[in-house]
Amino acid sequence: MSILLTGGLGFIGSHVAASLLEHGHDVVILDNLCNSQASVARQLELLCAKPIPFYEGDVRDNAILATIFSKHPIAAVMHFAGLKSVAQSATDPLLYFDNNVGGTITLLQAMQQHGIYQFIFSSSATVYGIPQYLPYDEVHPTCPINPYGRTKLQAEEILADLAVSDKRWAIASLRYFNPIGAHPSYTIGELPNDQPNNLMPYINQVASKQRPFLTVFGNDYDTKDGTGERDYIHVMDLAEGHVAALRLIQKSAGLHTLNLGTGQPYSVLEMIQTFEKATGQSIPMKIGPRRQGDLPIYYACADKAKVILQWEAKRTLKEMCESAWKFELQRQSLFK
Ligand SMILES: NC(=O)c1ccc[n+]([C@@H]2O[C@H](COP(=O)([O-])OP(=O)(O)OC[C@H]3O[C@@H](n4cnc5c(N)ncnc54)[C@H](O)[C@@H]3O)[C@@H](O)[C@H]2O)c1
């Protein structure tokens, strides 16, 4: 049996594919390449030394889903295919609801038609919104403050209704915190097609002299050093969390909502210092104004995943920075 990964050539999906293959699972990938490159499939094939069925297409396309489900014995689906820019979701909300919510509905309908009921969904810490308390645990109220977060919450609500409607569904909705880093082969990593939205790709671009300096958005927050604090998680820890979530849904039906984070927040300045120490590269920076919609601090309560998945993030911030940089050094030769 195989696992279908939608968006499986993107940052998180490609690392989960690598982890699943290392654990002996077969994978099939569907990706429309709107934020990834076909050559990632080749890198995955080199890593696992076997061909990987890859379909270039859209998760909203019924016909391609029918082809995949008819041709491959799919046991479970991991749904990474989504758009993730908070800023773009505010300027083009219809695109985000169509892709993220519409895509999820089309995929679930196709699964139901083909009798496949195991599903893992890429949700996000953005569903929580302004913290009522920290760390966010899974029962923290959900009130996202941007359209992107609302697409994730709507998809979660659909999943909750689906799980109640039919006891065959076994669903894990995984609320990711801030994944960074790269696979230990350094042949897959974060490869945004456009301007990145998050800190680590910017730091890499400054370190590799593609940008002259890093702009830090605000240093007057009520945090340990005035800059924003986030819960960074190594993408390989996140990937292993998916392997654990797959084990869970294989034996336990219903909806399982779980944070995947470390529980440890780091500030932007701590991140820069750790990167500089880990890589020997210096990161020139300037302090800019706060960015609209940024929260000062948030981080996960990671206890539920520890108990339910018997999984916890293990890798340090230094390891995250080192691996991201080593991937950046190889990136130019691997991906033209
Ligand atoms: N990276 C993060 O910080 C983060 C945090 C929380 C949640 N998430 C969610 O996790 C998922 C994966 O994130 P990522 O960082 O790997 O993003 P990514 O952009 O690197 O990967 C998403 C992949 O999905 C593909 N895709 C998008 N829409 C598609 C569609 N309609 N049909 C087929 N393929 C499509 C893209 O080409 C890309 O390869 C997303 O749903 C994202 O919202 C990401």
The ligand as an SDF file (V2000), in Angstrom:
LIG
                    3D

 44 48  0  0  0  0  0  0  0  0999 V2000
    5.9580   26.1020    6.3910 N   0  0  0  0  0  0  0  0  0  0  0  0
    5.2550   26.5380    7.4240 C   0  0  0  0  0  0  0  0  0  0  0  0
    5.7340   27.3830    8.1990 O   0  0  0  0  0  0  0  0  0  0  0  0
    3.8660   26.0000    7.6940 C   0  0  0  0  0  0  0  0  0  0  0  0
    3.3090   26.2110    8.9680 C   0  0  0  0  0  0  0  0  0  0  0  0
    2.0180   25.7290    9.2040 C   0  0  0  0  0  0  0  0  0  0  0  0
    1.3130   25.0600    8.2150 C   0  0  0  0  0  0  0  0  0  0  0  0
    1.8810   24.8900    6.9900 N   0  0  0  0  0  0  0  0  0  0  0  0
    1.0960   24.2000    5.9440 C   0  0  0  0  0  0  0  0  0  0  0  0
    1.7930   23.0270    5.5750 O   0  0  0  0  0  0  0  0  0  0  0  0
    1.5860   22.7440    4.1900 C   0  0  0  0  0  0  0  0  0  0  0  0
    2.9350   22.5790    3.5230 C   0  0  0  0  0  0  0  0  0  0  0  0
    3.6900   23.7650    3.7370 O   0  0  0  0  0  0  0  0  0  0  0  0
    5.1190   23.9810    3.0820 P   0  0  0  0  0  0  0  0  0  0  0  0
    5.8820   24.8910    3.9640 O   0  0  0  0  0  0  0  0  0  0  0  0
    5.7000   22.6920    2.6940 O   0  0  0  0  0  0  0  0  0  0  0  0
    4.6950   24.8180    1.8000 O   0  0  0  0  0  0  0  0  0  0  0  0
    5.2450   24.6840    0.3050 P   0  0  0  0  0  0  0  0  0  0  0  0
    4.6770   25.8240   -0.4540 O   0  0  0  0  0  0  0  0  0  0  0  0
    6.7090   24.4810    0.3050 O   0  0  0  0  0  0  0  0  0  0  0  0
    4.5520   23.3030   -0.1650 O   0  0  0  0  0  0  0  0  0  0  0  0
    3.2220   23.2380   -0.6000 C   0  0  0  0  0  0  0  0  0  0  0  0
    3.2340   22.4310   -1.8900 C   0  0  0  0  0  0  0  0  0  0  0  0
    1.8920   22.2880   -2.3540 O   0  0  0  0  0  0  0  0  0  0  0  0
    1.8600   22.5660   -3.7340 C   0  0  0  0  0  0  0  0  0  0  0  0
    0.4920   23.0430   -4.0120 N   0  0  0  0  0  0  0  0  0  0  0  0
   -0.1230   24.1580   -3.5450 C   0  0  0  0  0  0  0  0  0  0  0  0
   -1.3890   24.2130   -3.9880 N   0  0  0  0  0  0  0  0  0  0  0  0
   -1.5940   23.0980   -4.7380 C   0  0  0  0  0  0  0  0  0  0  0  0
   -2.7090   22.5740   -5.4360 C   0  0  0  0  0  0  0  0  0  0  0  0
   -3.8590   23.2290   -5.5150 N   0  0  0  0  0  0  0  0  0  0  0  0
   -2.5610   21.3890   -6.0640 N   0  0  0  0  0  0  0  0  0  0  0  0
   -1.4010   20.7060   -6.0310 C   0  0  0  0  0  0  0  0  0  0  0  0
   -0.3040   21.1660   -5.3790 N   0  0  0  0  0  0  0  0  0  0  0  0
   -0.4070   22.3450   -4.7400 C   0  0  0  0  0  0  0  0  0  0  0  0
    2.9650   23.5740   -3.9930 C   0  0  0  0  0  0  0  0  0  0  0  0
    3.4490   23.5500   -5.3270 O   0  0  0  0  0  0  0  0  0  0  0  0
    4.0300   23.0960   -3.0110 C   0  0  0  0  0  0  0  0  0  0  0  0
    4.8840   22.1430   -3.5950 O   0  0  0  0  0  0  0  0  0  0  0  0
    0.7510   23.8950    3.6470 C   0  0  0  0  0  0  0  0  0  0  0  0
   -0.5920   23.4860    3.6100 O   0  0  0  0  0  0  0  0  0  0  0  0
    0.9400   24.9940    4.6660 C   0  0  0  0  0  0  0  0  0  0  0  0
   -0.1610   25.8550    4.7210 O   0  0  0  0  0  0  0  0  0  0  0  0
    3.1400   25.3330    6.7090 C   0  0  0  0  0  0  0  0  0  0  0  0
  1  2  1  0
  2  3  2  0
  2  4  1  0
  4  5  1  0
  4 44  2  0
  5  6  2  0
  6  7  1  0
  7  8  2  0
  8  9  1  0
  8 44  1  0
  9 10  1  0
  9 42  1  0
 10 11  1  0
 11 12  1  0
 11 40  1  0
 12 13  1  0
 13 14  1  0
 14 15  2  0
 14 16  1  0
 14 17  1  0
 17 18  1  0
 18 19  2  0
 18 20  1  0
 18 21  1  0
 21 22  1  0
 22 23  1  0
 23 24  1  0
 23 38  1  0
 24 25  1  0
 25 26  1  0
 25 36  1  0
 26 27  1  0
 26 35  1  0
 27 28  2  0
 28 29  1  0
 29 30  1  0
 29 35  2  0
 30 31  1  0
 30 32  2  0
 32 33  1  0
 33 34  2  0
 34 35  1  0
 36 37  1  0
 36 38  1  0
 38 39  1  0
 40 41  1  0
 40 42  1  0
 42 43  1  0
M  CHG  2   8   1  16  -1
M  END
$$$$
